[in-house]
Amino acid sequence: MGTDMILKQCKRTNLTKAKRSMIGGIVDYVLSEKDENGRNKCVWSTALNFIAATRKGQRAEMISLAEESVRSRMPVCHWLLIWNEHEIPTG
């Protein structure tokens, strides 16, 4: 059986929020272990190319870099990668 995966980029729809609020919200949402109904949501995550070693530090680093970016209203992308329920991605 082949692997079917869905890849989707989430677009920023609210440009009135401050970058600090938007980035912090994305990080908190993505890394929360349960969804609003108590179901498992984030079962694995990793981070690359950060100076900070902790999630809290990486969140602060992302916010700081986003606030320094004057040419982009949203310098962070949020992507969803979805596999079938019984598939386990490797690599």
N, C-alpha and C positions, 0 to 999 in steps of 0.2 A: 504494500500500500504506500503510495507517495505522500509526501508532506505537503499540506496546503497551509499557507500562511497568509494572513492579512497584514498589510503594512499601510498605515494611515498617518498622515501628518495632521496634527490638530492646529487649527488656525486661531489666532488671537482675535476675539470678537469685541472685546471691551478695551478701547484705547483710552478710556478716561482714568483707569486705575494707574497709580504710580508703578514704576518698574519694580520697586522694592516689594510692593504688595503682590504684584503679578508673579514675579519669580519665586518669592517665598511660598505663595499659594500653590504654584505648580510643583515645587519640590515636595511640599507637605502632602499634596494629593497623590503624587506618583509613588512616594515611599511609604504611604500608609498601608499597614498590613491587611486591614479589613475595609470593605466598602461600607456604605451607609446602612446596608442591611445585615452587616456582620459576617458577610462571606469573605473568604480569602481573596485578596486582590493582588498584592505584590508579594510574590513568593521568592523572588531573587532579583538583586540589583547589583550593579557595580559602577564604579566611577574611575575615570582615567584623567590624567593630566591636571590634577589639582595639586596645589601646594599643601593644603590642609589634609589631614588624615581622617578626620571625623566627619560624619554627615553634617553636624551643626556647623563646623568650620567650612565645609564645602558649600553649604547653603549660603553662608555669609560671603564666601568668595564669589559665588555666582551673582549675588545681589550687587556686590561692589563693582564687579566688572560690567554688569548691565547698566548701572548708574553712570559709569564713566563713558559709555558709548553714546555719543551725541548724534551720530548719523543714523541710528536705528531706533525705532520706537519699541521694537521687541527683538533683542539680540539673542534670544534663546528659542530653540525649536522643541516642541513636544511631539514625540512619535509614539504610536502604538504598534506593537508587534503581537499578533494573536495567532496561536496555534490551536489545533483541534484539542479537545479535552484530554485525550489519552496520549498525546505526543509530548515528548520531552526534547527540547532543542539541545544540541551539543555544539561545542566549539566556541 
